[in-house]
């Protein structure tokens, strides 16, 4: 298996359920149990994860398995720099 790493340093809004469904449909992907995938879609949950993790602006965070990038966007919103490592080539390509 090939691991792909993507570094993002831009800020963006968070993805909601409609955006997640549309993006997944466009890419032709569905979460798979084999890869342990779950696509986060609740903005409050994402912000809570970032807050509880204590992520600070400028901090570098390594995210394993970013999927469609929901948590990635929350981390970027906090001012962190994110290095995302995705094993799924389709999702990695979309994040790039």
N, C-alpha and C positions, 0 to 999 in steps of 0.2 A: 504494500500500500504506500502511496505517496502522500506525504504530509505537505500541505501548502500553508505558508504564513503570509499574512497580509497586515501591514501596519497602516492604521488610519489616524490622522491627526486633525480631522475636520469635525465641526459640530453639526448636528442634525436634530430634527424632531424625533419623537418616539413613534414606533409602529403600533397601531391598534389592530383589533381582530380583522377588520375589513382589509387593511393593508397587508396583513400576514396572509390571509386567504388569497388575495389577488396576486401577491408576489409568488406564493407557493404554486398557484395555478399557472402563472406565466412561466415559471421554471420547470413545471412538471414534477414537483417533488412533494412527498408526503413524509411526515416523521416516521422513522423506522425503529422498531424495537432493537434490531440487531446492532444499530449504532447508538442506542440509548437517546434518541433525539426527542426533544420536546421544544416546541416553538413558543416562547414567552410572548404574551400579547397584552397583558394588563400593565398599564403605565405605573399604577401605584405600587404594584409588586416589584417592578423593575427599579423604581426609585428607592423602595425600601431595601432591596438587596444592596444597592450601591451605598445607601446611607449606613446600613449595618456593617458593611465591609470596611467602612471608614476611608473610602477612597478620597484622596486630596487632589486639588488642581495641580497639574504638572507631574503627578505620580505616573509611573509606567506600570500598566497592568497587563499581564498575560492572560488571555481568555482562551480556554481550550474548548473547542466545539461551539463556535458562535452561531451556528445555524444560519438563520436569516438576518441576524445582526441586531435583534431587539435589545439584548443586554449591552451589546457593544455601543449602541446609540446612547443608552443611559449612562454608561461609563464616560463616553465622550462629552455628554451634557454636563457631567461633573467637573470637566476640565482635565480629566486624565488622558494620557496617551495610551492607546491600546494596541497591543500586538495580539492578533487573533490567529489561532491555529485551527484549521478545519481540515478533516480527513475526507469529507465528501467533496469530490471535485466540482460538482455542479454548484453547490453552495459556496465553495471557495471562489469560484469564478464570478459569482454574483457579488460577493463581498469586495472583490478586487476593484 
